């Protein structure tokens, strides 16, 4: 679920424990308690925690823009800011864009103002031209010259526009074929033909975008660095079974039918081609070396000199990965590296090429993700980083200075820091000083970086630093005055040992007036999926306030990451292989055994909550354990045969190769063993984890005469997003929690210890 991971943690329904909140204003100022209306009522005028703007975007070595270029335009001017001084100057003026739009045929002044607030598409590398879709047409807006150029000239909607590296051309998809247009003249050229809903040229299908290239990323074409060619994927959906999602809200139900390979189903067949930007025949990369058609092409990039396409191939069960280089002229490939595993191999980014032709490559072959240095032909030079921690993301290489910059977990597995290291692996230096989570973004020359920092107690603050870590200036102090009047508790970070000594990271939030002589119920939140941490030393934002509300009602909030979710290296995830649920539950119960020995904890009143993989974990726990008084399972996988092929087979192998493992791991088949009160929640048009999962589970529970509660949210997908439905859902969750964990559903759950 890759991106089963991304959504579960981001879902508004809050089944996955994101990160957690803690504040420490003076007690005298913390008099108000939170209500559902404070947090979720759609008519609330002021948000307690506004959405994060994230880090600014560099547009040169010396300047950045505060608003994300992909965000909707404000009514006025977006400024570019001098990183060193903070002085701003106009960068993009929405009123000028409105004037330019008003000159289009049939566009009124009012309509032009509305269109000027539309989301911009992609930007040229110089950050002076952006794409803008108006109706079914694609335009390029040159805001340095205040000029609009129409790029598309055919019927249909243009998708995923991307500028060439030299900024002269824009490539995009229309009706499943690849086009390019000239930004100066608007001339359009079709590069592929024959695309249909069953044959996608340059566009990803559902499973490839969800599980390989990133949720919402449908782009399947890549410009060569010299702007003369494009590599693209062609996906043949003919073998893939279809799945239909039904929206029952209209008088005549609306049907959505799309290709969705469940575990064991045929995947789309895939080809990699290269076509010139001037047009002509496609040169197909030779993949005859892979037996049959059942392989995956999981990453595509280019060599810096544009002579070769660099691509990664995996077998269907993802037990190996090849890094290949194919000639752009002949299509003939050469293998540079093969990664293999007794479990699975995760996909990482493209190689980072250096000027001498060598490259850097991420690998988890030693059990932890680290950087390796290779010769151009794939011969290993050395391992650059090493240790029982992870080098998680590469920011780039300053070859003039001799430094590699990356983010990793050498200091803490629940935080993130910026490091630099020499190419030979020497002089490893941590550049961020304050413990917590640092998110950084470098300027092009690696002379400055922006840092957004938070910890479990502190909202995000951002600063500008020099490349050596020395401070330049403060950008945002992160203060949230709207929260200052509320009585909020503090989160504690803890560690718990499993029965075999593995150290698990945990978090606890106690009620504000916690009295260890009394007994409090526990609300545990979990995700539990591989490499998906719930406990992090980072600010939790608006999502964590719900847990503050529970604590104010006399409930201990608890999270403890089982080892496979811990982020402590690939080796910690391997126990899940072919056997989802079992090791996760064992670790969760070890966490609970420790928790029940702590003062003030009522071990008989423990509830568990999760969404997506977390919903699976709740359903599995309540059918395989008697430790929980209740569970709230949202968007759950209840039979792994129901979920998509690429995610599921990565961890469970093919169903025909692991039939017993699939059955053991699917709560649907253990419904008769349900223990505790269960609330099932699902989006009725969930196109990711189909509502079929929850209905199949409900059917088995009914046949076993097991009581449970069920709530479906119409017009909702894998996360409930409609504000009124979120408001209803949170109220439902709160009511169920109080009814099942607190005496008579009281607002204060503490009981005097007997």
DOGURO-85697 format. One record per residue (C-alpha): chain; x, y, z. Coordinates in steps of 0.02 Angstrom, whole numbers, always signed. Layout:
// DOGURO-85697
ATOM, unit, px, py, pz
ATOM, A, X, Y, Z
...
***
This chain:
// DOGURO-85697
ATOM, unit, px, py, pz
ATOM, A, +0, +0, +0
ATOM, A, +130, +117, -28
ATOM, A, +62, +211, -47
ATOM, A, -59, +121, +61
ATOM, A, +66, +204, +180
ATOM, A, +49, +383, +127
ATOM, A, -138, +395, +139
ATOM, A, -159, +298, +297
ATOM, A, -51, +419, +389
ATOM, A, -130, +570, +305
ATOM, A, -312, +515, +316
ATOM, A, -423, +640, +403
ATOM, A, -506, +497, +492
ATOM, A, -353, +480, +597
ATOM, A, -340, +293, +604
ATOM, A, -154, +300, +584
ATOM, A, -60, +388, +723
ATOM, A, +29, +527, +638
ATOM, A, +135, +630, +753
ATOM, A, +89, +699, +919
ATOM, A, +59, +864, +1000
ATOM, A, +118, +938, +1161
ATOM, A, +111, +1116, +1225
ATOM, A, +169, +1198, +1384
ATOM, A, +85, +1367, +1405
ATOM, A, +63, +1432, +1583
ATOM, A, -74, +1340, +1675
ATOM, A, -169, +1502, +1709
ATOM, A, -193, +1526, +1522
ATOM, A, -252, +1348, +1491
ATOM, A, -431, +1354, +1551
ATOM, A, -534, +1302, +1401
ATOM, A, -564, +1120, +1357
ATOM, A, -582, +1061, +1178
ATOM, A, -746, +1014, +1097
ATOM, A, -789, +928, +934
ATOM, A, -854, +1094, +870
ATOM, A, -686, +1174, +908
ATOM, A, -598, +1044, +803
ATOM, A, -716, +993, +664
ATOM, A, -873, +1099, +645
ATOM, A, -872, +1155, +462
ATOM, A, -939, +1328, +506
ATOM, A, -800, +1366, +629
ATOM, A, -723, +1529, +570
ATOM, A, -548, +1512, +645
ATOM, A, -444, +1354, +634
ATOM, A, -348, +1316, +792
ATOM, A, -201, +1253, +690
ATOM, A, -190, +1325, +513
ATOM, A, -124, +1212, +374
ATOM, A, +65, +1208, +362
ATOM, A, +136, +1306, +216
ATOM, A, +287, +1194, +213
ATOM, A, +457, +1256, +163
ATOM, A, +478, +1397, +38
ATOM, A, +533, +1353, -139
ATOM, A, +702, +1409, -202
ATOM, A, +695, +1500, -369
ATOM, A, +881, +1544, -371
ATOM, A, +1034, +1528, -260
ATOM, A, +987, +1686, -167
ATOM, A, +796, +1696, -173
ATOM, A, +644, +1590, -133
ATOM, A, +456, +1612, -138
ATOM, A, +356, +1588, +21
ATOM, A, +199, +1514, -57
ATOM, A, +218, +1348, -146
ATOM, A, +214, +1378, -334
ATOM, A, +84, +1239, -348
ATOM, A, -35, +1319, -223
ATOM, A, -185, +1422, -281
ATOM, A, -137, +1602, -309
ATOM, A, -185, +1730, -177
ATOM, A, -279, +1887, -223
ATOM, A, -121, +1990, -227
ATOM, A, +64, +1970, -265
ATOM, A, +176, +1825, -221
ATOM, A, +345, +1893, -172
ATOM, A, +516, +1822, -197
ATOM, A, +622, +1844, -42
ATOM, A, +807, +1871, -19
ATOM, A, +862, +1724, +88
ATOM, A, +996, +1821, +180
ATOM, A, +905, +1986, +214
ATOM, A, +720, +1943, +205
ATOM, A, +688, +2085, +83
ATOM, A, +544, +2045, -37
ATOM, A, +503, +2097, -214
ATOM, A, +362, +2049, -335
ATOM, A, +373, +1877, -414
ATOM, A, +199, +1836, -478
ATOM, A, +56, +1962, -479
ATOM, A, -118, +1884, -488
ATOM, A, -193, +2048, -550
ATOM, A, -77, +2048, -701
ATOM, A, -124, +1868, -738
ATOM, A, -307, +1919, -728
ATOM, A, -274, +2060, -853
ATOM, A, -191, +1937, -972
ATOM, A, -336, +1815, -953
ATOM, A, -460, +1954, -985
ATOM, A, -388, +1974, -1160
ATOM, A, -440, +1798, -1208
ATOM, A, -594, +1786, -1321
ATOM, A, -756, +1771, -1222
ATOM, A, -676, +1795, -1050
ATOM, A, -756, +1932, -945
ATOM, A, -663, +2033, -814
ATOM, A, -749, +1939, -672
ATOM, A, -711, +1771, -751
ATOM, A, -530, +1824, -776
ATOM, A, -514, +1863, -590
ATOM, A, -584, +1692, -548
ATOM, A, -469, +1604, -670
ATOM, A, -319, +1697, -599
ATOM, A, -345, +1601, -437
ATOM, A, -336, +1431, -520
ATOM, A, -197, +1312, -473
ATOM, A, -44, +1333, -582
ATOM, A, +29, +1175, -659
ATOM, A, +216, +1154, -685
ATOM, A, +352, +1287, -697
ATOM, A, +498, +1302, -815
ATOM, A, +670, +1278, -736
ATOM, A, +698, +1466, -736
ATOM, A, +534, +1491, -637
ATOM, A, +473, +1624, -758
ATOM, A, +339, +1526, -854
ATOM, A, +199, +1417, -785
ATOM, A, +64, +1310, -863
ATOM, A, -120, +1346, -829
ATOM, A, -271, +1242, -881
ATOM, A, -424, +1343, -932
ATOM, A, -572, +1233, -976
ATOM, A, -502, +1097, -1089
ATOM, A, -354, +1199, -1148
ATOM, A, -176, +1213, -1087
ATOM, A, -88, +1382, -1083
ATOM, A, +86, +1443, -1041
ATOM, A, +93, +1606, -942
ATOM, A, +258, +1699, -952
ATOM, A, +244, +1814, -802
ATOM, A, +410, +1899, -837
ATOM, A, +338, +1958, -1004
ATOM, A, +154, +1955, -947
ATOM, A, +105, +1846, -1097
ATOM, A, -14, +1697, -1121
ATOM, A, +16, +1566, -1256
ATOM, A, -110, +1430, -1296
ATOM, A, -19, +1263, -1304
ATOM, A, -156, +1136, -1344
ATOM, A, -262, +1132, -1500
ATOM, A, -362, +970, -1491
ATOM, A, -516, +908, -1403
ATOM, A, -489, +832, -1231
ATOM, A, -405, +877, -1068
ATOM, A, -217, +893, -1056
ATOM, A, -139, +802, -908
ATOM, A, +29, +809, -816
ATOM, A, +113, +953, -910
ATOM, A, +302, +953, -887
ATOM, A, +429, +1078, -956
ATOM, A, +584, +1021, -1046
ATOM, A, +747, +1059, -954
ATOM, A, +784, +1203, -1073
ATOM, A, +610, +1274, -1044
ATOM, A, +564, +1284, -1229
ATOM, A, +439, +1140, -1236
ATOM, A, +300, +1068, -1129
ATOM, A, +255, +883, -1137
ATOM, A, +84, +820, -1083
ATOM, A, -42, +679, -1104
ATOM, A, -208, +693, -1196
ATOM, A, -322, +545, -1228
ATOM, A, -185, +423, -1173
ATOM, A, -56, +489, -1297
ATOM, A, +99, +597, -1275
ATOM, A, +111, +773, -1349
ATOM, A, +234, +918, -1344
ATOM, A, +204, +1103, -1376
ATOM, A, +321, +1249, -1405
ATOM, A, +301, +1383, -1270
ATOM, A, +347, +1524, -1388
ATOM, A, +238, +1480, -1538
ATOM, A, +108, +1363, -1464
ATOM, A, +142, +1235, -1601
ATOM, A, +82, +1062, -1545
ATOM, A, +157, +895, -1598
ATOM, A, +89, +719, -1563
ATOM, A, +228, +597, -1518
ATOM, A, +129, +435, -1493
ATOM, A, -30, +365, -1570
ATOM, A, -153, +227, -1531
ATOM, A, -176, +267, -1347
ATOM, A, -338, +207, -1268
ATOM, A, -406, +171, -1095
ATOM, A, -332, -3, -1119
ATOM, A, -164, +56, -1192
ATOM, A, -86, +200, -1096
ATOM, A, +58, +295, -1177
ATOM, A, +150, +402, -1050
ATOM, A, +15, +385, -916
ATOM, A, +13, +271, -764
ATOM, A, -134, +162, -718
ATOM, A, -209, +148, -544
ATOM, A, -92, +18, -470
ATOM, A, +69, +93, -537
ATOM, A, +29, +267, -470
ATOM, A, -32, +200, -303
ATOM, A, +105, +76, -265
ATOM, A, +259, +122, -368
ATOM, A, +274, +303, -425
ATOM, A, +172, +388, -289
ATOM, A, -11, +421, -254
ATOM, A, -81, +547, -376
ATOM, A, +73, +538, -489
ATOM, A, +8, +481, -659
ATOM, A, +154, +550, -761
ATOM, A, +244, +410, -852
ATOM, A, +363, +509, -963
ATOM, A, +533, +587, -928
ATOM, A, +631, +720, -1024
ATOM, A, +812, +689, -1070
ATOM, A, +930, +819, -993
ATOM, A, +968, +891, -1166
ATOM, A, +780, +914, -1202
ATOM, A, +787, +815, -1364
ATOM, A, +699, +653, -1314
ATOM, A, +573, +579, -1194
ATOM, A, +571, +409, -1114
ATOM, A, +397, +343, -1077
ATOM, A, +304, +190, -1015
ATOM, A, +169, +103, -1114
ATOM, A, +48, +5, -1004
ATOM, A, -65, -126, -1081
ATOM, A, -217, -148, -968
ATOM, A, -300, -284, -1071
ATOM, A, -254, -426, -951
ATOM, A, -306, -331, -794
ATOM, A, -477, -371, -718
ATOM, A, -592, -222, -690
ATOM, A, -670, -166, -527
ATOM, A, -828, -62, -511
ATOM, A, -860, +67, -375
ATOM, A, -1041, +122, -352
ATOM, A, -1097, +295, -296
ATOM, A, -1276, +271, -236
ATOM, A, -1314, +453, -196
ATOM, A, -1382, +505, -368
ATOM, A, -1555, +440, -415
ATOM, A, -1469, +334, -546
ATOM, A, -1314, +260, -467
ATOM, A, -1150, +317, -542
ATOM, A, -1029, +177, -586
ATOM, A, -840, +197, -591
ATOM, A, -754, +53, -678
ATOM, A, -565, +44, -683
ATOM, A, -425, -82, -699
ATOM, A, -376, -149, -528
ATOM, A, -266, -304, -510
ATOM, A, -298, -390, -344
ATOM, A, -168, -506, -270
ATOM, A, -139, -647, -393
ATOM, A, -227, -561, -539
ATOM, A, -135, -518, -701
ATOM, A, -41, -353, -693
ATOM, A, -32, -232, -839
ATOM, A, +108, -274, -959
ATOM, A, +236, -135, -973
ATOM, A, +357, -72, -1105
ATOM, A, +486, +68, -1099
ATOM, A, +511, +174, -1254
ATOM, A, +612, +325, -1311
ATOM, A, +544, +453, -1436
ATOM, A, +619, +613, -1504
ATOM, A, +537, +778, -1458
ATOM, A, +529, +818, -1645
ATOM, A, +427, +660, -1676
ATOM, A, +462, +495, -1762
ATOM, A, +455, +312, -1715
ATOM, A, +477, +250, -1539
ATOM, A, +635, +153, -1497
ATOM, A, +582, +16, -1375
ATOM, A, +701, -40, -1240
ATOM, A, +740, -225, -1255
ATOM, A, +667, -320, -1106
ATOM, A, +678, -493, -1183
ATOM, A, +800, -543, -1046
ATOM, A, +655, -550, -924
ATOM, A, +557, -710, -945
ATOM, A, +376, -682, -991
ATOM, A, +289, -516, -972
ATOM, A, +259, -518, -785
ATOM, A, +392, -394, -729
ATOM, A, +377, -218, -660
ATOM, A, +469, -61, -720
ATOM, A, +478, +36, -557
ATOM, A, +587, +188, -594
ATOM, A, +645, +282, -749
ATOM, A, +776, +419, -766
ATOM, A, +916, +474, -883
ATOM, A, +1105, +476, -880
ATOM, A, +1171, +656, -871
ATOM, A, +1234, +652, -1052
ATOM, A, +1064, +595, -1119
ATOM, A, +1141, +444, -1205
ATOM, A, +1060, +312, -1093
ATOM, A, +895, +281, -1006
ATOM, A, +922, +224, -826
ATOM, A, +781, +113, -767
ATOM, A, +741, -12, -630
ATOM, A, +653, -180, -655
ATOM, A, +581, -299, -527
ATOM, A, +507, -472, -534
ATOM, A, +324, -483, -487
ATOM, A, +354, -535, -306
ATOM, A, +489, -400, -292
ATOM, A, +623, -513, -219
ATOM, A, +752, -433, -334
ATOM, A, +781, -267, -422
ATOM, A, +892, -230, -572
ATOM, A, +967, -59, -606
ATOM, A, +990, -53, -794
ATOM, A, +1057, +68, -924
ATOM, A, +990, +59, -1103
ATOM, A, +1056, +151, -1255
ATOM, A, +934, +286, -1308
ATOM, A, +980, +250, -1490
ATOM, A, +975, +60, -1495
ATOM, A, +870, +14, -1343
ATOM, A, +998, -119, -1294
ATOM, A, +1018, -135, -1105
ATOM, A, +1159, -170, -984
ATOM, A, +1132, -218, -803
ATOM, A, +1230, -112, -678
ATOM, A, +1169, -183, -511
ATOM, A, +1056, -321, -450
ATOM, A, +984, -306, -274
ATOM, A, +909, -465, -202
ATOM, A, +829, -518, -40
ATOM, A, +750, -669, +45
ATOM, A, +600, -556, +76
ATOM, A, +576, -405, -38
ATOM, A, +676, -260, -110
ATOM, A, +607, -84, -89
ATOM, A, +621, +42, -231
ATOM, A, +728, +195, -198
ATOM, A, +770, +347, -303
ATOM, A, +875, +356, -461
ATOM, A, +1064, +351, -448
ATOM, A, +1149, +518, -410
ATOM, A, +1277, +540, -550
ATOM, A, +1443, +627, -519
ATOM, A, +1547, +721, -648
ATOM, A, +1671, +578, -666
ATOM, A, +1532, +458, -717
ATOM, A, +1524, +367, -550
ATOM, A, +1361, +366, -453
ATOM, A, +1286, +354, -280
ATOM, A, +1152, +223, -244
ATOM, A, +1040, +182, -95
ATOM, A, +1030, +2, -37
ATOM, A, +955, -92, +112
ATOM, A, +1058, -249, +79
ATOM, A, +1138, -241, +252
ATOM, A, +973, -220, +342
ATOM, A, +980, -29, +348
ATOM, A, +963, +99, +208
ATOM, A, +1134, +172, +165
ATOM, A, +1230, +256, +24
ATOM, A, +1351, +162, -89
ATOM, A, +1473, +229, -218
ATOM, A, +1489, +140, -387
ATOM, A, +1595, +149, -543
ATOM, A, +1504, +189, -707
ATOM, A, +1493, +3, -750
ATOM, A, +1412, -43, -584
ATOM, A, +1569, -100, -493
ATOM, A, +1560, -57, -308
ATOM, A, +1690, +68, -248
ATOM, A, +1637, +78, -66
ATOM, A, +1494, +93, +56
ATOM, A, +1487, +277, +104
ATOM, A, +1374, +276, +258
ATOM, A, +1360, +134, +382
ATOM, A, +1284, +89, +549
ATOM, A, +1123, +31, +632
ATOM, A, +1028, +184, +572
ATOM, A, +960, +245, +406
ATOM, A, +1018, +371, +276
ATOM, A, +842, +409, +219
ATOM, A, +852, +542, +83
ATOM, A, +990, +616, -24
ATOM, A, +984, +804, -50
ATOM, A, +1129, +810, -170
ATOM, A, +1317, +824, -190
ATOM, A, +1425, +979, -182
ATOM, A, +1569, +911, -285
ATOM, A, +1668, +1073, -273
ATOM, A, +1662, +1064, -84
ATOM, A, +1675, +875, -80
ATOM, A, +1517, +847, +24
ATOM, A, +1367, +732, +11
ATOM, A, +1212, +802, +98
ATOM, A, +1078, +684, +162
ATOM, A, +945, +665, +298
ATOM, A, +951, +518, +416
ATOM, A, +918, +443, +586
ATOM, A, +1092, +423, +660
ATOM, A, +1040, +522, +815
ATOM, A, +863, +455, +834
ATOM, A, +751, +333, +739
ATOM, A, +598, +439, +780
ATOM, A, +675, +603, +720
ATOM, A, +767, +664, +566
ATOM, A, +927, +763, +549
ATOM, A, +1032, +837, +410
ATOM, A, +1207, +766, +387
ATOM, A, +1353, +784, +271
ATOM, A, +1492, +662, +234
ATOM, A, +1642, +653, +119
ATOM, A, +1633, +540, -33
ATOM, A, +1755, +419, +48
ATOM, A, +1640, +402, +198
ATOM, A, +1744, +510, +314
ATOM, A, +1698, +666, +413
ATOM, A, +1517, +620, +447
ATOM, A, +1442, +778, +525
ATOM, A, +1270, +815, +591
ATOM, A, +1222, +992, +537
ATOM, A, +1057, +1011, +631
ATOM, A, +1079, +1035, +816
ATOM, A, +909, +1030, +901
ATOM, A, +835, +856, +930
ATOM, A, +672, +823, +838
ATOM, A, +624, +817, +656
ATOM, A, +710, +926, +527
ATOM, A, +646, +944, +348
ATOM, A, +770, +1034, +237
ATOM, A, +781, +1107, +62
ATOM, A, +946, +1164, -18
ATOM, A, +974, +1303, -144
ATOM, A, +1048, +1248, -311
ATOM, A, +1230, +1279, -263
ATOM, A, +1219, +1198, -90
ATOM, A, +1275, +1357, -6
ATOM, A, +1114, +1382, +95
ATOM, A, +971, +1274, +157
ATOM, A, +799, +1303, +230
ATOM, A, +755, +1201, +384
ATOM, A, +583, +1169, +456
ATOM, A, +602, +1096, +631
ATOM, A, +479, +1033, +759
ATOM, A, +474, +910, +902
ATOM, A, +334, +827, +997
ATOM, A, +316, +984, +1103
ATOM, A, +343, +1122, +976
ATOM, A, +252, +1181, +819
ATOM, A, +359, +1196, +662
ATOM, A, +487, +1336, +655
ATOM, A, +586, +1377, +500
ATOM, A, +757, +1458, +476
ATOM, A, +889, +1490, +344
ATOM, A, +1060, +1410, +372
ATOM, A, +1226, +1407, +284
ATOM, A, +1282, +1239, +217
ATOM, A, +1395, +1212, +367
ATOM, A, +1245, +1226, +484
ATOM, A, +1278, +1403, +545
ATOM, A, +1122, +1508, +571
ATOM, A, +1074, +1648, +450
ATOM, A, +903, +1705, +509
ATOM, A, +731, +1654, +572
ATOM, A, +589, +1637, +446
ATOM, A, +442, +1582, +554
ATOM, A, +435, +1562, +743
ATOM, A, +289, +1440, +732
ATOM, A, +184, +1520, +868
ATOM, A, -1, +1474, +870
ATOM, A, -93, +1602, +976
ATOM, A, -264, +1522, +944
ATOM, A, -212, +1374, +1052
ATOM, A, -148, +1475, +1198
ATOM, A, -315, +1479, +1289
ATOM, A, -338, +1290, +1293
ATOM, A, -289, +1170, +1429
ATOM, A, -177, +1048, +1338
ATOM, A, -72, +907, +1406
ATOM, A, +104, +851, +1370
ATOM, A, +153, +696, +1274
ATOM, A, +287, +582, +1343
ATOM, A, +406, +484, +1233
ATOM, A, +445, +313, +1306
ATOM, A, +531, +150, +1262
ATOM, A, +466, -26, +1292
ATOM, A, +559, -189, +1269
ATOM, A, +478, -334, +1179
ATOM, A, +496, -509, +1248
ATOM, A, +653, -537, +1143
ATOM, A, +731, -371, +1196
ATOM, A, +688, -268, +1042
ATOM, A, +663, -87, +1096
ATOM, A, +497, -15, +1039
ATOM, A, +460, +172, +1036
ATOM, A, +303, +229, +1126
ATOM, A, +204, +386, +1169
ATOM, A, +81, +424, +1307
ATOM, A, -36, +569, +1341
ATOM, A, -115, +570, +1514
ATOM, A, -272, +664, +1566
ATOM, A, -235, +841, +1629
ATOM, A, -276, +800, +1811
ATOM, A, -199, +627, +1807
ATOM, A, -202, +542, +1977
ATOM, A, -100, +381, +1986
ATOM, A, -213, +317, +2125
ATOM, A, -359, +308, +2004
ATOM, A, -385, +194, +1853
ATOM, A, -402, +266, +1678
ATOM, A, -455, +182, +1516
ATOM, A, -333, +179, +1369
ATOM, A, -360, +229, +1188
ATOM, A, -221, +155, +1081
ATOM, A, -193, +214, +903
ATOM, A, -95, +111, +778
ATOM, A, -46, +93, +597
ATOM, A, +75, -53, +615
ATOM, A, +120, -71, +430
ATOM, A, +299, -95, +370
ATOM, A, +407, +61, +380
ATOM, A, +259, +166, +441
ATOM, A, +302, +249, +605
ATOM, A, +165, +309, +719
ATOM, A, +278, +375, +857
ATOM, A, +387, +518, +797
ATOM, A, +471, +663, +883
ATOM, A, +376, +788, +777
ATOM, A, +229, +907, +789
ATOM, A, +63, +824, +755
ATOM, A, -35, +976, +699
ATOM, A, -224, +983, +699
ATOM, A, -241, +794, +693
ATOM, A, -166, +772, +866
ATOM, A, -293, +886, +950
ATOM, A, -422, +746, +945
ATOM, A, -310, +649, +1064
ATOM, A, -302, +801, +1177
ATOM, A, -492, +799, +1179
ATOM, A, -493, +615, +1231
ATOM, A, -368, +650, +1369
ATOM, A, -477, +791, +1433
ATOM, A, -617, +665, +1448
ATOM, A, -514, +555, +1563
ATOM, A, -435, +435, +1438
ATOM, A, -251, +392, +1423
ATOM, A, -194, +403, +1241
ATOM, A, -61, +276, +1195
ATOM, A, +41, +228, +1043
ATOM, A, +181, +99, +1032
ATOM, A, +262, +52, +867
ATOM, A, +282, -133, +835
ATOM, A, +452, -173, +762
ATOM, A, +396, -188, +580
ATOM, A, +327, -10, +589
ATOM, A, +471, +59, +691
ATOM, A, +579, +135, +554
ATOM, A, +729, +44, +627
ATOM, A, +797, -21, +464
ATOM, A, +735, -145, +336
ATOM, A, +784, -288, +450
ATOM, A, +649, -236, +573
ATOM, A, +514, -258, +438
ATOM, A, +563, -433, +382
ATOM, A, +459, -529, +513
ATOM, A, +301, -478, +420
ATOM, A, +352, -575, +263
ATOM, A, +216, -697, +207
ATOM, A, +131, -680, +377
ATOM, A, +50, -510, +405
ATOM, A, -26, -477, +575
ATOM, A, +57, -606, +686
ATOM, A, +220, -520, +734
ATOM, A, +134, -350, +740
ATOM, A, +6, -412, +866
ATOM, A, +138, -499, +971
ATOM, A, +235, -335, +987
ATOM, A, +77, -235, +1022
ATOM, A, +31, -356, +1162
ATOM, A, +207, -341, +1234
ATOM, A, +182, -152, +1237
ATOM, A, +16, -175, +1326
ATOM, A, +91, -293, +1453
ATOM, A, +212, -155, +1502
ATOM, A, +77, -22, +1499
ATOM, A, -40, -120, +1614
ATOM, A, +94, -119, +1749
ATOM, A, +100, +71, +1752
ATOM, A, +10, +175, +1885
ATOM, A, -164, +234, +1838
ATOM, A, -192, +113, +1693
ATOM, A, -351, +9, +1687
ATOM, A, -294, -144, +1589
ATOM, A, -473, -206, +1570
ATOM, A, -525, -50, +1473
ATOM, A, -407, -36, +1325
ATOM, A, -470, +14, +1153
ATOM, A, -375, +13, +988
ATOM, A, -402, +123, +836
ATOM, A, -329, +119, +660
ATOM, A, -361, +159, +477
ATOM, A, -310, +64, +321
ATOM, A, -168, -51, +374
ATOM, A, -211, +10, +548
ATOM, A, -391, -44, +517
ATOM, A, -328, -214, +466
ATOM, A, -226, -220, +625
ATOM, A, -377, -176, +733
ATOM, A, -483, -309, +647
ATOM, A, -342, -436, +666
ATOM, A, -315, -392, +850
ATOM, A, -498, -410, +896
ATOM, A, -507, -580, +811
ATOM, A, -341, -647, +875
ATOM, A, -328, -573, +1050
ATOM, A, -434, -541, +1205
ATOM, A, -332, -390, +1260
ATOM, A, -450, -256, +1193
ATOM, A, -617, -198, +1258
ATOM, A, -655, -113, +1094
ATOM, A, -586, -71, +923
ATOM, A, -622, +58, +787
ATOM, A, -569, -9, +618
ATOM, A, -575, +111, +470
ATOM, A, -542, +77, +285
ATOM, A, -483, -97, +332
ATOM, A, -410, -237, +228
ATOM, A, -499, -389, +297
ATOM, A, -446, -514, +162
ATOM, A, -277, -489, +78
ATOM, A, -344, -568, -81
ATOM, A, -449, -409, -97
ATOM, A, -303, -287, -101
ATOM, A, -196, -237, -249
ATOM, A, -62, -348, -321
ATOM, A, +96, -243, -306
ATOM, A, +80, -194, -123
ATOM, A, +11, -359, -61
ATOM, A, +130, -474, -155
ATOM, A, +279, -372, -96
ATOM, A, +247, -431, +82
ATOM, A, +140, -587, +60
ATOM, A, +202, -660, -106
ATOM, A, +77, -726, -233
ATOM, A, -80, -805, -158
ATOM, A, -46, -965, -254
ATOM, A, +127, -972, -173
ATOM, A, +65, -933, +3
ATOM, A, -117, -987, +22
ATOM, A, -106, -1027, +207
ATOM, A, -20, -862, +244
ATOM, A, -158, -765, +157
ATOM, A, -295, -854, +253
ATOM, A, -208, -837, +422
ATOM, A, -179, -651, +393
ATOM, A, -358, -609, +343
ATOM, A, -477, -562, +487
ATOM, A, -626, -611, +380
ATOM, A, -587, -793, +412
ATOM, A, -575, -771, +601
ATOM, A, -738, -678, +626
ATOM, A, -805, -812, +743
ATOM, A, -666, -768, +866
ATOM, A, -712, -584, +884
ATOM, A, -680, -519, +1060
ATOM, A, -728, -344, +1117
ATOM, A, -842, -210, +1044
ATOM, A, -807, -170, +862
ATOM, A, -848, -17, +756
ATOM, A, -816, -34, +568
ATOM, A, -803, +125, +462
ATOM, A, -777, +135, +274
ATOM, A, -791, +258, +131
ATOM, A, -928, +194, +16
ATOM, A, -832, +236, -144
ATOM, A, -658, +192, -81
ATOM, A, -560, +152, -240
ATOM, A, -407, +95, -143
ATOM, A, -463, -24, -5
ATOM, A, -634, -68, -73
ATOM, A, -785, -65, +43
ATOM, A, -800, -247, -10
ATOM, A, -674, -284, +127
ATOM, A, -784, -218, +266
ATOM, A, -942, -295, +194
ATOM, A, -861, -466, +180
ATOM, A, -803, -453, +360
ATOM, A, -977, -396, +416
ATOM, A, -1054, -545, +326
ATOM, A, -943, -668, +418
ATOM, A, -975, -581, +585
ATOM, A, -1162, -594, +555
ATOM, A, -1151, -778, +513
ATOM, A, -1053, -804, +674
ATOM, A, -1187, -707, +769
ATOM, A, -1060, -579, +828
ATOM, A, -1122, -404, +871
ATOM, A, -1035, -254, +793
ATOM, A, -1071, -78, +732
ATOM, A, -1050, -15, +554
ATOM, A, -1045, +157, +473
ATOM, A, -1023, +192, +287
ATOM, A, -984, +366, +221
ATOM, A, -1060, +398, +49
ATOM, A, -956, +489, -82
ATOM, A, -800, +457, +25
ATOM, A, -646, +367, -34
ATOM, A, -502, +300, +68
ATOM, A, -508, +450, +182
ATOM, A, -664, +543, +233
ATOM, A, -638, +723, +177
ATOM, A, -808, +809, +164
ATOM, A, -807, +927, +316
ATOM, A, -984, +881, +370
ATOM, A, -947, +696, +357
ATOM, A, -784, +718, +453
ATOM, A, -882, +808, +588
ATOM, A, -1007, +664, +595
ATOM, A, -870, +532, +595
ATOM, A, -772, +610, +736
ATOM, A, -929, +624, +839
ATOM, A, -966, +441, +802
ATOM, A, -792, +389, +856
ATOM, A, -800, +493, +1014
ATOM, A, -970, +424, +1061
ATOM, A, -916, +244, +1032
ATOM, A, -756, +271, +1132
ATOM, A, -849, +345, +1281
ATOM, A, -985, +212, +1276
ATOM, A, -863, +68, +1273
ATOM, A, -719, +130, +1382
ATOM, A, -794, +246, +1513
ATOM, A, -922, +209, +1649
ATOM, A, -1096, +239, +1577
ATOM, A, -1019, +340, +1436
ATOM, A, -966, +474, +1560
ATOM, A, -859, +619, +1504
ATOM, A, -727, +577, +1634
ATOM, A, -666, +399, +1619
ATOM, A, -566, +384, +1780
ATOM, A, -620, +261, +1914
ATOM, A, -558, +253, +2092
ATOM, A, -438, +108, +2110
ATOM, A, -508, -36, +2210
***
